[in-house]
Amino acid sequence: MQNKADITTVNSSTDELGRRMRVRRQRLSMTLQEVSDASGVSVGYLSQVERGNATPTLGTLTQIAQALEVDTDYFIRTPHAGDSLTRGDSRPRFAVAGSSIEYEQIGTERAGHELTSYVMNVPPGYESELVTHVGEEIIYILEGTISQIVGEREYMLGPGDSLHYLGTTPHCWSNKTGKLARILWVGRMQYEKSGEIGQSEAAQPNATREILPLKR
């Protein structure tokens, strides 16, 4: 069981995250539609976030941050590791404002690095929003059970299972059990704007998307 005192809490609530987004958008004289067009996040969802009625995942928050021309750090306080080594009992931890997910940072964010990696502690009943983005993701289940939807297919993943998929395929996930789940997540956090999503894929709408098979 994790010690809650070890979790680095954020400075603001969900309302504060929404307020920062709204103020930044207004400073840039951008409408919600313009932010939506630049980020690939729907107007309705952006409105909910600004009003404090929804909490985006870290990936979605990164897309919004890029559209508003700021780093993700503008909305959350992230840890800054001194080097690339992390220890299991002293790993930097943080959370997105208002979210019940606790992140453990296992990678370092430095110039030239494209991959980002975290251990995600997912509480019972958590459900993510449906998202798409440029890049790819790999998840590996450390503990518990996760329901992962990629496209029109649902995968039930348990300890030792992994899944590798393209971010351009709509995806979401949830913890439908009554126990905590832990996921090792690796992917690209510096998502590009939705309008730039793989022109080669757009030219080949029927291209096969590879998904690692599960031994179930």
N, C-alpha and C positions, 0 to 999 in steps of 0.2 A: 504494500500500500504506500502511495506517495505521501510525502509530508507537504501539506499545503504551504507551510512556511517557506519551503524551498522554491516556490514558484515566484518568479519576478512578475509583479502585477503591473498593469498599464496605468498611465497617469489619468486616463479619462474613461468615461462610461461610453455606452453605445451612443447616447445623445451627443456627447462631446465629439466622437468620431464623425457623426453626421454634420455637426456644426462646422467642423474644420473643412469638411468636403464642400459644404455650401458656401462658406466664406471664400475658399480658394476658387471655386467656380465663378463666383460673382466678381472676384478680383480680375479674372481673365475675361470677364464679360461673355461667358459661355452659357448657353442654354442646356437644359438636361438632354435635349435631343443631340446637341453637338457633342456632349460628353459621351453619350451613348454611341454615336457614330464613330468616335475616336477610340473607344474602349471595347466595343462589342458587348457591353452590358446593357440590358434593356432599360428604357426610360422608367418603366414602372418600378423595377428593382432599385434603380438609382434613387428614385423619389423616396422609397421606403427606407433606404439607408440614411438619406439626409434627414428624414423625420425621426430616426432612431427606432424604427420598427423592424429593421433587419440587420443582421451582422454578416458581412461578406467573409468568405474564406480568404486566406492569405493570398492565394493566386488571383482571385477576383479583385482584391484590394490593390494588388500590384498593377493590374490592367487599368483600374481607375486612376491610380497615382500617375501612371505614364500619360494618360489622357490629360491630366491636370498639370503635367510638366513638373512633378515633384517626385522624390524618392518615397518608397513605402514608409520609411522612417518618419515622414511628415505626419503620419496618422498613428503610428505605434512606436513604442520604444523597443528597439531590438538590441540584443546583446552584441558586444564586440569582443570576439575571442582574440587573445594575444597571439596565438599561433594555431596551427592546424590540428593539434592534438587535443582531444577531449576525453575525459575520464567518465566512466559510467556513473560514479557517485557524485560528480561535481560539474556536470554538463550545464552550460547556460540554458535557462528556460525562460519562456515568455508566453504571452497570449495576446490575441487581437482583442481590442476593446469590446466587451460585451459577449465574447465567445466563450463557450464552455470547454473548448479544446485547449490543451496545454502542449506547447511545442518544446522539444529539446533540440537545440542546434548541434549538429554533428559535422557540418561543413563550415568553411570560412568564406566570407564574401570579400573578395579582393579583385582588383583590376585584372582583367583577362580571364577570370573564372566564369564559366557559363553554367555549370551545374550547381544546384542548390539541394541540400539534403536536410531532412529533419526526422525525428521520431515524433509521431503524433499520438497523444494520449486522448482517445475518443470516448467520452462518457456514454452510458446507456441512453438510447433514444435519440442520439444526435442524427440529423439529416442535413446534408449539404445541398446547395442549390445546383441546378443543372448548368454547366458551363462548357464553353469551347474556347480554344486559344491556340496560338502557334506553338509548336514544340512537341514534346513527348513526356510521358511520366512512367515511372516504374514504382510499384508498391509491393512491399513484402510484409506479410502479417507476422508480427512477433507474438502477440497474445490476443485471445478473443476471436470473434467472428465479425466480418464486415461483408455487407452486401454492396457490391460494386456494379453499377450499370454503365455499360459502354455501348453507345448506339441503342439498339433494340434488345440487347442481351443482358441478362443479369447473372452475375457470378457470386456465389457464396464462398468466401475465402476464409480459411482457418489458418492456424499457426503453421508456418512453413510454406504456405501458398504464395505465389507472386503473380503479378499481372503487368504487362508492358503494352502501352497503347499510345496512339497519337492524340494530341490535345485537340486536333481539329474534329475529332469524333465527339459528339455531345456525351458528357459523362457526369455522373454524380455518385454519391455513396452514402451509406448510413450504417449505424450500429443498432440493429433491431433487437439486440439481446439485453439482458439485465446486468451485464458485466462490462467492465472497462475493456476496451480494445486498444492495442498499441500497434502502430503501423510505421514501418520504415518507408519514407517517401523520398524519391530522388527525381529531379526534373529541372526544367528551365523556368526560373521565376521572372526573368526579364522578357516577358511576353511582348510581341510586337502588336501593332494596331490591327484590328480585325480586317481592315481593308487589304492588308498585306499577306493574309493567310495564303500560303502555298499556291502560286499561280499554276504550277505544274499539276497540283491536285485538282484545281478548278477546271483545268483542261481535260482531266481524266476522272469524271464524276463516278465512274464505275470501278475505279481502282480498288484493289483488295487492300484492306487495312489488316495488318498482321497483329494477332493477339496470341500471346503465349498460351498453349493449351494447359488445362488443369487436370491433374490426375485424380479425378473424382468418380 
